[in-house]
Amino acid sequence: MPCPVCVQYASQAPKEPNLSNDIPYRPWSLVSQDILIWEEKWHLVTTCHYSDWVEIDIVPNTLTATVVEFTKPHFARFVISDSLVKDNGPQFISN
């Protein structure tokens, strides 16, 4: 349940606009990734916006090193993407 202050000011908060991505010009030029938990297991979901191809990996944890380890084979098999869309989870914020 939201806090009373949030409820009081929610209607006054500015709405975030929906942002569209550029239309990809080739397969794997624009890729999205997200991590979710399903049936008590972590899954890394990678989606190509051009073809709607989806790769789903069961991962042991959500560390940055694990995401990189499971992403490299996809880029090796297809191509390194030009853009990666993600939700800015801590595993996606790295140098």
C-alpha positions as protocol buffer text, in pm:
chain_id: "A"
residue {
  index: 1
  type: MET
  ca { x: 0 y: 0 z: 0 }
}
residue {
  index: 2
  type: PRO
  ca { x: 142 y: 341 z: -95 }
}
residue {
  index: 3
  type: CYS
  ca { x: 232 y: 590 z: 174 }
}
residue {
  index: 4
  type: PRO
  ca { x: -18 y: 869 z: 256 }
}
residue {
  index: 5
  type: VAL
  ca { x: 212 y: 1138 z: 113 }
}
residue {
  index: 6
  type: CYS
  ca { x: 241 y: 951 z: -218 }
}
residue {
  index: 7
  type: VAL
  ca { x: -137 y: 912 z: -237 }
}
residue {
  index: 8
  type: GLN
  ca { x: -187 y: 1282 z: -161 }
}
residue {
  index: 9
  type: TYR
  ca { x: 48 y: 1406 z: -435 }
}
residue {
  index: 10
  type: ALA
  ca { x: 19 y: 1131 z: -695 }
}
residue {
  index: 11
  type: SER
  ca { x: -230 y: 1321 z: -910 }
}
residue {
  index: 12
  type: GLN
  ca { x: 4 y: 1623 z: -921 }
}
residue {
  index: 13
  type: ALA
  ca { x: 312 y: 1427 z: -1025 }
}
residue {
  index: 14
  type: PRO
  ca { x: 407 y: 1477 z: -1389 }
}
residue {
  index: 15
  type: LYS
  ca { x: 353 y: 1173 z: -1608 }
}
residue {
  index: 16
  type: GLU
  ca { x: 658 y: 1025 z: -1777 }
}
residue {
  index: 17
  type: PRO
  ca { x: 614 y: 1016 z: -2155 }
}
residue {
  index: 18
  type: ASN
  ca { x: 642 y: 686 z: -2336 }
}
residue {
  index: 19
  type: LEU
  ca { x: 965 y: 680 z: -2529 }
}
residue {
  index: 20
  type: SER
  ca { x: 999 y: 496 z: -2857 }
}
residue {
  index: 21
  type: ASN
  ca { x: 1317 y: 335 z: -2983 }
}
residue {
  index: 22
  type: ASP
  ca { x: 1445 y: 391 z: -3333 }
}
residue {
  index: 23
  type: ILE
  ca { x: 1336 y: 132 z: -3587 }
}
residue {
  index: 24
  type: PRO
  ca { x: 1622 y: -119 z: -3619 }
}
residue {
  index: 25
  type: TYR
  ca { x: 1779 y: -147 z: -3962 }
}
residue {
  index: 26
  type: ARG
  ca { x: 1915 y: -502 z: -3932 }
}
residue {
  index: 27
  type: PRO
  ca { x: 1884 y: -803 z: -3702 }
}
residue {
  index: 28
  type: TRP
  ca { x: 2046 y: -756 z: -3361 }
}
residue {
  index: 29
  type: SER
  ca { x: 2114 y: -385 z: -3417 }
}
residue {
  index: 30
  type: LEU
  ca { x: 1875 y: -306 z: -3129 }
}
residue {
  index: 31
  type: VAL
  ca { x: 1852 y: -553 z: -2842 }
}
residue {
  index: 32
  type: SER
  ca { x: 1670 y: -544 z: -2507 }
}
residue {
  index: 33
  type: GLN
  ca { x: 1765 y: -732 z: -2193 }
}
residue {
  index: 34
  type: ASP
  ca { x: 1589 y: -784 z: -1865 }
}
residue {
  index: 35
  type: ILE
  ca { x: 1623 y: -1015 z: -1568 }
}
residue {
  index: 36
  type: LEU
  ca { x: 1322 y: -1180 z: -1412 }
}
residue {
  index: 37
  type: ILE
  ca { x: 1248 y: -1452 z: -1164 }
}
residue {
  index: 38
  type: TRP
  ca { x: 1015 y: -1731 z: -1271 }
}
residue {
  index: 39
  type: GLU
  ca { x: 952 y: -2057 z: -1091 }
}
residue {
  index: 40
  type: GLU
  ca { x: 1212 y: -1953 z: -832 }
}
residue {
  index: 41
  type: LYS
  ca { x: 1491 y: -1923 z: -1094 }
}
residue {
  index: 42
  type: TRP
  ca { x: 1658 y: -1614 z: -1239 }
}
residue {
  index: 43
  type: HIS
  ca { x: 1618 y: -1570 z: -1616 }
}
residue {
  index: 44
  type: LEU
  ca { x: 1804 y: -1335 z: -1848 }
}
residue {
  index: 45
  type: VAL
  ca { x: 1577 y: -1244 z: -2139 }
}
residue {
  index: 46
  type: THR
  ca { x: 1741 y: -1100 z: -2452 }
}
residue {
  index: 47
  type: THR
  ca { x: 1519 y: -977 z: -2737 }
}
residue {
  index: 48
  type: CYS
  ca { x: 1607 y: -860 z: -3087 }
}
residue {
  index: 49
  type: HIS
  ca { x: 1378 y: -570 z: -3184 }
}
residue {
  index: 50
  type: TYR
  ca { x: 1419 y: -632 z: -3557 }
}
residue {
  index: 51
  type: SER
  ca { x: 1307 y: -995 z: -3565 }
}
residue {
  index: 52
  type: ASP
  ca { x: 1144 y: -1032 z: -3220 }
}
residue {
  index: 53
  type: TRP
  ca { x: 1381 y: -1325 z: -3159 }
}
residue {
  index: 54
  type: VAL
  ca { x: 1403 y: -1408 z: -2790 }
}
residue {
  index: 55
  type: GLU
  ca { x: 1684 y: -1583 z: -2605 }
}
residue {
  index: 56
  type: ILE
  ca { x: 1610 y: -1693 z: -2248 }
}
residue {
  index: 57
  type: ASP
  ca { x: 1890 y: -1810 z: -2019 }
}
residue {
  index: 58
  type: ILE
  ca { x: 1855 y: -1947 z: -1669 }
}
residue {
  index: 59
  type: VAL
  ca { x: 2126 y: -1769 z: -1472 }
}
residue {
  index: 60
  type: PRO
  ca { x: 2263 y: -1857 z: -1127 }
}
residue {
  index: 61
  type: ASN
  ca { x: 2259 y: -1495 z: -1003 }
}
residue {
  index: 62
  type: THR
  ca { x: 2209 y: -1138 z: -1120 }
}
residue {
  index: 63
  type: LEU
  ca { x: 2567 y: -1013 z: -1102 }
}
residue {
  index: 64
  type: THR
  ca { x: 2714 y: -803 z: -1381 }
}
residue {
  index: 65
  type: ALA
  ca { x: 2977 y: -1070 z: -1456 }
}
residue {
  index: 66
  type: THR
  ca { x: 2702 y: -1328 z: -1500 }
}
residue {
  index: 67
  type: VAL
  ca { x: 2504 y: -1106 z: -1738 }
}
residue {
  index: 68
  type: VAL
  ca { x: 2818 y: -1046 z: -1944 }
}
residue {
  index: 69
  type: GLU
  ca { x: 2904 y: -1419 z: -1943 }
}
residue {
  index: 70
  type: PHE
  ca { x: 2559 y: -1513 z: -2076 }
}
residue {
  index: 71
  type: THR
  ca { x: 2539 y: -1222 z: -2323 }
}
residue {
  index: 72
  type: LYS
  ca { x: 2871 y: -1287 z: -2498 }
}
residue {
  index: 73
  type: PRO
  ca { x: 2756 y: -1610 z: -2669 }
}
residue {
  index: 74
  type: HIS
  ca { x: 2450 y: -1433 z: -2813 }
}
residue {
  index: 75
  type: PHE
  ca { x: 2664 y: -1157 z: -2961 }
}
residue {
  index: 76
  type: ALA
  ca { x: 2915 y: -1413 z: -3090 }
}
residue {
  index: 77
  type: ARG
  ca { x: 2638 y: -1619 z: -3251 }
}
residue {
  index: 78
  type: PHE
  ca { x: 2451 y: -1328 z: -3407 }
}
residue {
  index: 79
  type: VAL
  ca { x: 2638 y: -993 z: -3400 }
}
residue {
  index: 80
  type: ILE
  ca { x: 2734 y: -732 z: -3141 }
}
residue {
  index: 81
  type: SER
  ca { x: 2437 y: -498 z: -3115 }
}
residue {
  index: 82
  type: ASP
  ca { x: 2459 y: -126 z: -3179 }
}
residue {
  index: 83
  type: SER
  ca { x: 2222 y: -48 z: -2891 }
}
residue {
  index: 84
  type: LEU
  ca { x: 2117 y: -231 z: -2578 }
}
residue {
  index: 85
  type: VAL
  ca { x: 1793 y: -129 z: -2406 }
}
residue {
  index: 86
  type: LYS
  ca { x: 1771 y: -221 z: -2038 }
}
residue {
  index: 87
  type: ASP
  ca { x: 1599 y: -109 z: -1721 }
}
residue {
  index: 88
  type: ASN
  ca { x: 1914 y: 31 z: -1556 }
}
residue {
  index: 89
  type: GLY
  ca { x: 1923 y: -244 z: -1295 }
}
residue {
  index: 90
  type: PRO
  ca { x: 2252 y: -251 z: -1104 }
}
residue {
  index: 91
  type: GLN
  ca { x: 2387 y: -538 z: -1315 }
}
residue {
  index: 92
  type: PHE
  ca { x: 2354 y: -318 z: -1626 }
}
residue {
  index: 93
  type: ILE
  ca { x: 2538 y: -20 z: -1476 }
}
residue {
  index: 94
  type: SER
  ca { x: 2906 y: -90 z: -1525 }
}
residue {
  index: 95
  type: ASN
  ca { x: 3220 y: 44 z: -1685 }
}
